[in-house]
């Protein structure tokens, strides 16, 4: 009977050792998984910040482009207004045209001719 007791104690000690080894392995594995998940969420958080920063930079570039285009529009409007103011002078010099002092009144048009014109067009 003494031999049976020794085997029981040895088996109990092996089970106890395996149980502790498994527990330590699972706790180490759990710690590893926790650190891995925290790292994953931190990377996602930083990726979101990087995306936001890139979008803000793109918005700034587009705002600068809008300002550039608006200044170009203002410059072109000034050139157009200058050219429009030169039209009467050029017409008078080159073609001997005179700008009328008053605006023309209404032109009388026959209704039948107007209706025929509307139907053709």
C-alpha positions as a Markdown table, in Angstrom:
| # | Residue | x | y | z |
|---|---|---|---|---|
| 1 | Unk | 0.0 | 0.0 | 0.0 |
| 2 | Unk | 2.8 | 2.3 | 0.5 |
| 3 | Unk | 3.6 | 2.2 | -3.2 |
| 4 | Unk | 0.1 | 3.3 | -4.1 |
| 5 | Unk | 0.4 | 6.3 | -1.8 |
| 6 | Unk | 3.6 | 7.5 | -3.4 |
| 7 | Unk | 2.0 | 7.3 | -6.9 |
| 8 | Unk | -0.9 | 9.4 | -5.7 |
| 9 | Unk | 1.3 | 12.0 | -4.2 |
| 10 | Unk | 3.3 | 12.2 | -7.4 |
| 11 | Unk | 0.2 | 12.4 | -9.6 |
| 12 | Unk | -1.2 | 15.1 | -7.3 |
| 13 | Unk | 2.1 | 17.1 | -7.5 |
| 14 | Unk | 2.1 | 16.8 | -11.3 |
| 15 | Unk | -1.5 | 17.9 | -11.6 |
| 16 | Unk | -0.7 | 20.8 | -9.3 |
| 17 | Unk | 2.4 | 21.8 | -11.3 |
| 18 | Unk | 0.5 | 21.5 | -14.6 |
| 19 | Unk | -2.4 | 23.6 | -13.2 |
| 20 | Unk | 0.0 | 26.3 | -12.1 |
| 21 | Unk | 1.9 | 26.2 | -15.4 |
| 22 | Unk | -1.4 | 26.5 | -17.3 |
| 23 | Unk | -2.6 | 29.3 | -15.1 |
| 24 | Unk | 0.6 | 31.3 | -15.5 |
| 25 | Unk | 0.6 | 30.6 | -19.3 |
| 26 | Unk | -3.0 | 31.8 | -19.6 |
| 27 | Unk | -2.3 | 34.9 | -17.4 |
| 28 | Unk | 0.7 | 35.7 | -19.6 |
| 29 | Unk | -1.3 | 35.1 | -22.7 |
| 30 | Unk | -4.1 | 37.3 | -21.4 |
| 31 | Unk | -1.6 | 40.0 | -20.7 |
| 32 | Unk | -0.2 | 39.7 | -24.2 |
| 33 | Unk | -3.6 | 39.9 | -25.8 |
| 34 | Unk | -4.5 | 42.9 | -23.6 |
| 35 | Unk | -1.3 | 44.7 | -24.7 |
| 36 | Unk | -2.0 | 43.8 | -28.3 |
| 37 | Unk | -5.6 | 45.2 | -28.1 |
| 38 | Unk | -4.4 | 48.4 | -26.5 |
| 39 | Unk | -1.8 | 48.8 | -29.2 |
| 40 | Unk | -4.4 | 48.2 | -31.9 |
| 41 | Unk | -6.8 | 50.8 | -30.5 |
| 42 | Unk | -4.0 | 53.3 | -30.0 |
| 43 | Unk | -2.9 | 52.8 | -33.7 |
| 44 | Unk | -6.6 | 53.3 | -34.7 |
| 45 | Unk | -6.8 | 56.5 | -32.7 |
| 46 | Unk | -3.6 | 57.8 | -34.1 |
| 47 | Unk | -4.7 | 56.9 | -37.6 |
| 48 | Unk | -7.8 | 58.9 | -37.1 |
| 49 | Unk | -5.8 | 61.9 | -36.0 |
| 50 | Unk | -3.5 | 61.5 | -39.1 |
| 51 | Unk | -6.5 | 61.4 | -41.4 |
| 52 | Unk | -8.1 | 64.5 | -39.7 |
| 53 | Unk | -4.8 | 66.3 | -40.1 |
| 54 | Unk | -4.5 | 65.4 | -43.8 |
| 55 | Unk | -8.0 | 66.5 | -44.4 |
| 56 | Unk | -7.4 | 69.8 | -42.6 |
| 57 | Unk | -4.3 | 70.4 | -44.8 |
| 58 | Unk | -6.3 | 69.7 | -47.9 |
| 59 | Unk | -9.0 | 72.1 | -46.8 |
| 60 | Unk | -6.3 | 74.8 | -46.2 |
| 61 | Unk | -4.9 | 74.2 | -49.7 |
| 62 | Unk | -8.3 | 74.5 | -51.2 |
| 63 | Unk | -9.0 | 77.7 | -49.3 |
| 64 | Unk | -5.7 | 79.1 | -50.6 |
| 65 | Unk | -6.7 | 78.1 | -54.1 |
| 66 | Unk | -10.1 | 79.9 | -53.7 |
| 67 | Unk | -8.4 | 83.0 | -52.6 |
| 68 | Unk | -6.0 | 82.9 | -55.6 |
| 69 | Unk | -8.9 | 82.4 | -58.0 |
| 70 | Unk | -10.9 | 85.2 | -56.4 |
| 71 | Unk | -8.0 | 87.6 | -56.8 |
| 72 | Unk | -7.6 | 86.5 | -60.4 |
| 73 | Unk | -11.3 | 87.1 | -61.0 |
| 74 | Unk | -11.0 | 90.6 | -59.5 |
| 75 | Unk | -8.0 | 91.3 | -61.7 |
| 76 | Unk | -9.9 | 90.1 | -64.8 |
| 77 | Unk | -13.0 | 92.2 | -63.9 |
| 78 | Unk | -10.8 | 95.3 | -63.6 |
| 79 | Unk | -9.3 | 94.6 | -67.1 |
| 80 | Unk | -12.8 | 94.0 | -68.5 |
| 81 | Unk | -14.1 | 97.2 | -67.0 |
| 82 | Unk | -11.1 | 99.1 | -68.4 |
| 83 | Unk | -11.7 | 97.6 | -71.9 |
| 84 | Unk | -15.5 | 98.4 | -71.7 |
| 85 | Unk | -14.6 | 102.0 | -70.9 |
| 86 | Unk | -12.4 | 102.2 | -74.0 |
| 87 | Unk | -15.0 | 101.0 | -76.5 |
| 88 | Unk | -16.7 | 104.4 | -77.1 |
| 89 | Unk | -13.4 | 106.1 | -77.7 |
| 90 | Unk | -12.2 | 103.4 | -80.2 |
| 91 | Unk | -15.6 | 103.4 | -81.9 |
| 92 | Unk | -15.4 | 107.2 | -82.3 |
| 93 | Unk | -11.9 | 107.3 | -83.5 |
| 94 | Unk | -11.8 | 104.3 | -85.9 |
| 95 | Unk | -15.4 | 104.2 | -87.2 |
| 96 | Unk | -16.5 | 107.8 | -86.7 |
| 97 | Unk | -19.4 | 106.6 | -84.5 |
| 98 | Unk | -21.1 | 108.8 | -82.0 |
| 99 | Unk | -22.7 | 107.6 | -78.8 |
| 100 | Unk | -26.2 | 109.0 | -78.4 |
| 101 | Unk | -26.9 | 111.3 | -75.6 |
| 102 | Unk | -30.3 | 109.7 | -74.8 |
| 103 | Unk | -31.4 | 106.1 | -75.0 |
| 104 | Unk | -33.6 | 105.0 | -77.8 |
| 105 | Unk | -37.3 | 104.7 | -77.2 |
| 106 | Unk | -39.6 | 101.8 | -78.0 |
| 107 | Unk | -39.7 | 100.6 | -81.6 |
| 108 | Unk | -43.1 | 100.0 | -82.9 |
| 109 | Unk | -43.5 | 96.4 | -84.4 |
| 110 | Unk | -46.5 | 95.0 | -86.2 |
| 111 | Unk | -48.1 | 92.1 | -84.3 |
| 112 | Unk | -48.5 | 90.0 | -87.3 |
| 113 | Unk | -44.8 | 90.3 | -88.2 |
| 114 | Unk | -43.8 | 89.6 | -84.6 |
| 115 | Unk | -46.0 | 86.5 | -84.5 |
| 116 | Unk | -44.5 | 85.3 | -87.8 |
| 117 | Unk | -41.0 | 85.9 | -86.4 |
| 118 | Unk | -41.8 | 84.0 | -83.2 |
| 119 | Unk | -43.2 | 81.0 | -85.2 |
| 120 | Unk | -40.1 | 80.8 | -87.4 |
| 121 | Unk | -37.7 | 80.9 | -84.5 |
